[in-house]
Amino acid sequence: MSPAMSLHADLLGRLQAIARVQLVARLQDDRLNFPGANELHVFIPDIHLITAARRVEGGYQYGTNHPVLLEAVVKSLRALKLASAPAGEVVVYQIGDLFDLWRQVDGLDPNANAASAIQNDQASLLAALRDPDLNAQFLLGNHDYDLYRFPNFDAWQRSFVLAPSVMLLHGDVFDWVEKLPAELKNLVLFLFTASHPAGTADLEKLRPLNNKQRGGRKFRDFIQNQAPAPTGKWRETSDDGGSWNVQVEGTAPKEMLLYLDEARQKCGEANRQFGSALNMAVIGHTHQARIAVHDTEDEFFTLMDCGAWIENCSTADDPTPRPNAQIAALGANEARIYQLAPLE
């Protein structure tokens, strides 16, 4: 990282070298309480990999969008990480649903054959993601939840706390919030702390809740969104600072505020019980890229939903479906979400 450049600018420059990049949303606010200028946290959302043969066999409408571009992005992040060290630290996270075990097989695969088949079919992309020089961190999503049972995946987590203020999790837990059995409420709350990484026994207790989401669905025509996900109004990228396309509770449409209140409530409960200072949640899961905020005299809370690499989205000024291909970054009290497309 050159002295005159920020890690945000370095990331943008590398993305623009390999893709057409548009800014979906940007929030620049000191109240994020995540000020480190020499660190950048980069989030790759839902990818939903299955084998090519299974996509044909299952009759699935959607596969992973732009896999060649995605692999180039991952390799570019590796180069950024190496070039930024030691003065700057770049940490890359894949935040769940990397694999889509639900679409690859029906029911639990006791021998991890589904995961192995996907790895063999998507070898180049997965080699880039698991490159030791990249040292990406992986979360378990609902579609690849069962990976924790198998070697090579049992170190994957359900959440990370990025001290002091950020909770990172896939986001499917918010589907459960209103339906949680009393004996699991505190266990779910532990997912929001740095001191209690979920072990195998904890994940087994939560597994029935995850399986309820599956509900016998086949996921042939859609996974999360039957229609293109609304994302607000995009703009061309620049480093001129300021916020853009931030969805503010009280004025934004309800569909742009999904899980904002649930995330705020759960982080608030964790703060009261464990003495933490969480005021931002970073998620995937919904396949709807957006930044939403609760901003009152008493409280400031942010939800950054990083989007996906599957299904479609649309903008406020163009209803034409576009393939989701988003990446998000956080550092120096600034959160950004980008939409990517292959260079023509």
N, C-alpha and C positions, 0 to 999 in steps of 0.2 A: 504494500500500500504506500503510495507516494504521500509526502506530507500534505500536499495540496488536495488530496483526494480523500473521500470518505469510503468506508467499506460498502455503504449503500451505492455510491457512485461506481465503485469498482465492479460490484455485482451487475449493475445495470449495463455497464459497458461490455462486459463479457456476454451477457444475454443478447445484447443488440448485435454482437458479432455473429451469432448463429441463428437468430430468430427475429421475426417482427414482434416487437414488444409494445403493448399498450398498458397504460396505468388503469387498473380497475378502481383502486381506492388507496388513499394515503391519509394517515393520521399522524400529525406532528404535535406533541403535547408533552410538556414536562411532567404532567401529572401521571403519565404512564409509570414513572418511577423506575425506569430501566435505562439509565443514562450512559452506560459504558460506550464510549466512542470507538474503542479498540476491539469490540466484539460484535459479531453479526450472527444472528440465529436465523437459519433458512429452513423453510418448511415446504416439503413436497407432499401434497395431499393424495387422496384416494386414487389408486391406479387400477385395481381390480383385474389382475392378470389371471388369465386362464390359457389353456392350450388352444392352438388353432383348431385342432380336431374336435375338441369339446365344444367350441363355439358353433361349429357346423352341426354337430350332433345334437346340441341342445337347442338349436334354432334361435340363438340369442341375437337381438338386434344390435347390441352394443358390445364393442371390444374396446381395449385401451386406445385412447386417441394419440396419434402422432408418436408411436413408440421410438422411431428413429430420432426424432427431435428430443424426446425425453432422455434418451441415452446420451445425446450430445450435451444436454443441460447438466446431467449428472457428472459427466467428464469435465465440463467447464467449472463446476463447483469444486471438484478435486483440484483443478489448477488454481482456482482462486484461493482455496485453503492453503495450498503449499506456498503460493506467492505472497500471501499475507503474513505468514509466520516469519519470525517470532513476534513482530511488533503487534500484529493483529490476530485475533482468533475467530475463525469461521466454524460454526457448528451446524451440521446438516441433520435434519430429522425427516424421516418418512413417517407420517403420522397416522398410519393404519390403513387397512384394506389394501395392502400391497398385493397380496394374493386374494383370490376370490374362491375360497374353498366351498362356499355355498353353491356356487354355479358349477364348479368343477366336478363335484360329486353330490349325491343325495345322501344326507346323513353323515355321521361321524366316520372318518376314514381311520381305522385303528392303527394302520401301519405307515401313515404319512405318505402314502403313495401319491396322493393328489398333489401335495407340496413338491414332491420329487419330480413328478411329471411336468409341473409348471416351471420348475427351475430348469429342467432340461430343454423345454420348449422356448424359454426366454433367457437363455444362458448369457448372452452378451449384456443385456440390460441389467440382469441381476449381478453379474460380475462387476459391473461398474458401480452399482449401488453398494456392494459389499466389499469394495476395494479397501484394504487396510489404510491406505493413505487418506481416503475420504473419511473413514471412521464414522460413518453415519449411525445415528441412533434410531431405533425402530420401536414403534408403538404397535400394539395389537388392536385391530379394529374389530367390528362385529363379524365381518365376513371372513376374517382369518384368526378369529379368537382362539380356536383350538390348537394353534401352533405351539402354544406354551407347553403342550403335553410331549413335544418331541425334541430330541437333541438338535442342536444348532439353532433352535428358536427359543429355548427355555429361558434365555436371558432377556427376551423382549419384555417391555413393560406396558402397563396400562396408562401410565401418566408420568410426567416429569414436572417438577417445580423448578422454574428458572428464577433463581433468587434475584431480587427480593419479592417481585410482584406478579410473576406470570405463572399461570397454570396451563400446561400443555397436555391435552388428552384428545382421543379420537373424537369424542362427542356423543357417541351412542348412549352413554350413561344418562343423558338428558331425556332419552326416550323412556327411561325407567322411573324418573323422579316421582311421578304421581302414583306409581304402582309398587313402590318398594315395600316388601315385608318389613315389619318393625325390626326383626333381628338382623337385617342387612343394612339398615339406614346408616349405622355408625361405620360399618365396613366400607360402604361407598364413600363416606366422608373421609376415611383414611386415604382414599385415592388422591385426595386433594392436599396431601402433606408430603414433605420431603423425607419424613422420618419413617415412613411405613410403605416401602415398595411392596406391591402385591406379590405374595408367594403363591405356590401351586394350590395350597389349601384354600386361600382366599379366592382364587380364580375359579376353583371348582364350585364354591358356594354361589358365585355370581353366574356361572355358566347357564343354569336354567333360565335366568332372565334373558340372557343373550339368545338362547334357542327359541324363546317365545317370539322374538322379533322375526324369526325365519317363517314361522307360521305356515309351513307347507307351500310357500310361494315358489314359483319356478323362475322368476326374474327374466322371463324371455323378452318382454317388451320394454321394461325399465327396471332400474334398481332402486332409485330414490325418487326421481322426478319424471312424471309422465310427459310434462311439457318442459320446454327450455326454462332453466332457472333464471329468475330476474336478478340482475346484478347492478342496477342503476346505470349511470352514464359514465362511460370511459372517456379517457383523453389520451393524446399522445404523450409520451414520456418526456420528462425534463427534470432537472435537479434544482428547480427554483424554490423549493420549500413550500411549506403550508400544507393544509389538509385539503382532501378532495374526495367527493362522493362518500362522505361519512353519514351513516344512517342514524339519526338522533331520535331517541325514544321521545314520543310526544308529537313529532312532526312526520316521521317516516312512515310509509305504509307498513301494516302489520306483518306482511310476508317478508319484509326485510329485517325484522327483529326476532326471528325465530331463535329460541334458546338464550336470548340475551338475559331475560329475567331469571331463568333457571340457573344459568351460569353465575349470575350475580348472587343469587340466594345461596348456592352451594359454596361459593368462595367466601361469602360472608360468614356462613356457619363454620367453615374451617378456620377463618381468622379468629372468631370468638373462642373456639374450642382449643386451638393450638397456638394462638398468639402470632399467626402469620400476617402478612400484609398484602395478600393477593388482591389485585384490582384489574386483572386482565386474564381472559381465557382465550387460548388459541386452539382451534378445533378444525376437523375436517368433517366427514360423515354426511353432511347434508348435500354435498355437491353444489353448493350455492355460495360463490365467492362474494364476500362483503365485509365491511367493518361497521359495527353498530355500537353505539354508546348510550349509556345511562348517565346523564349529566345534570345533577341538581346541586343546590347549595351544600347539601350534606354529603354527597357521594358522587364519585366519578368512577365508572366501570366500563371496560371495553371488551367486546367480543370480536375477535378476528377469525372469520371462517375462511379457510384458505382455498376452498373450492374442490377441484378434482381434475382427473385426466380421463374421465369417462362421461358419457351423456353430453347434453348440450346446455348452452346458456343463451341469453339474449340481453340486449341493453335497453335502456329506457327510450332511446331514440332510434332503435333499429330492432324490430321483432325477428329478423332473420336468425334462425338457429345457427350457432357457432359451436364447434367442438370445445368443451372445457379443456383448458391446458394452462393451469395456473400455478404460480409459485409465489410464496410470501416470504417476507424478511422483516426482522425486528432488530433494532439497535439504535443507540443514541436518541432514545425517546421518540422514535419514529417507526411506524409500522406501514408496510407497503404490500400490496397485492398486484401482481402483474399477470396479464393474459398473453400467452405466446402463440405464435403460428409459424409454420415453416416459411423461410425466405423463398420468394418466388424466383 
